Amino acid sequence: MGRPRSFIVGLVASILLSPLATVASSEAVAARRVASPKAKPKLSAKCEMPRFRIVVDVGHTPDSYGALSARNDPEFGFNFRLARLITAKLRSEGFAETRLLVTDGKARPSLFKRVGAANEGRTDLFLSVHHDSVPDKLLETWEFDGAKSYFSDRFSGHSLFVSRQNPYFATSLMLARMIGRQLKEQGLRYASQYTLPVMGRYRRQLLDKDVGVYRYDGLIVLSRTRSAAVLIEAGSIINRDEEMEMNSAERHEAVAGAVAVAMREFCERR
């Protein structure tokens, strides 16, 4: 659906070759390594900001670029731009060991590359950045830029996911709640549709109805990382209005700032 694949691949390649890629380029090699199983590391009782190791994972890859937006732009580009800003914000707050993680390849193999890179680096927090869509059955058609396109204006908002299979589920949930509260203070609303039957196999248990934290045990990047792990769907790019917001500097700053404030709060509590 949407624009030809060659157009999308070219667009993604241009993102990776642009100045936006400077933060990620040195980490891309590390992202390709898959760590062998090791003993579960202990999460430090203290959070020393200069030493706290955070991996900000760019969801999807140039080969497996995730959802297409209502205007046929690949999710990977949205993820990359926001994840880079979050990384910069965290570093500016004093989290010097924060790094951006970019992987390549097809969907499932890339998931194990992410987990391997995070576990090999003895990460303290794994934050995976994504943008949302809806199940195919909820899509409607329209024409954009001369091409048949798909959208759903019915749902909008961000959401946060954690896994009970993660060895640090309680910490993951606490962090997700902190991020959710900061997003709420920015005036942003979470996506409530995951509790509805219409979501089918994408339906999830809502763990925090105030700030929009959901349980998603099956996600590899949440369940198999040996650190606290949170996945954020920063907003819906299949919603035509919210897609435009997700392309704005204001929305980027709001989300990245919320993550940075939440992380500072987390460290101050430990």
C-alpha positions, 0 to 999 in steps of 0.5 A: 500500500502507499508509495512504491517501496523504492521511494520509501527505501530511498527516503529512509536512506536519506535519513540515515545519511543526513546529519541526524545519523551522527549520534547513531552511526558509531552504535550501529556496529554494536547493534549488530552483535548478538550477545550469548546468554549471561547471568542476570546482572544486578540493577544498582540500588543507586542511580548515578546519572553519569554512570547510568547506562540507557539505550534508546532504541530506534524501533524497526529498521530501514529494511523493516520500517514498521507502519506507514503513516497516513501520508505514506511515510515510514515509521522508522523515520519518525522513530529515528528523529524522536529517539535521537532527540531523546538521546540528546536530552538525556545526555544534556540532563547528565546521563552521559552513558546514554546511547542511540541504538540502530539495527538493520535487517528484517524484523525478527532478527533485528529484535534479537540484535537489539536485545543482544546489544543491550544485554552485552552492554549491561544496560540499566534501562532499555527504552524502545521508541515507536509510533502507533497505527491500528489493525488493518480492519480499522483502516480507511482509504483516501488519496494523498499526493496522487497515491491511494493511502490509508488512515484512521482518525478514530484513535490517537494518543501515546501509550507505554508498554512493559512486560511481566516477563522482564526480570525487572518488571517492577522497575520497568512499570515504575519508569513507565508510570513516571514517563506517563505522568510527565506526558500527561503534565504536558497535556498529552493524552494516552491511547485508550483503544488497547482495552477494546475488543475491536483491537483483536489480538492487539488488545492489552491489559491496562496496568495504569488507567491514569497515565496509559501503561499497558502490559505486553508480555510477548514483546522480545525487546521487553521480555528478553532484555536483562534490564528495566525496559519500556516501549513507548508509542509516541503517538499515532501516525495513521491519524491524519492530524496527529501525524502532523503533530508528530512531525512538529518540533513542539511535539518532539520537545514535549515527548523528549522532555517528558522522558528526561524529567521522568528519568531525573525523577527516577534517579532522585528517588533511588 
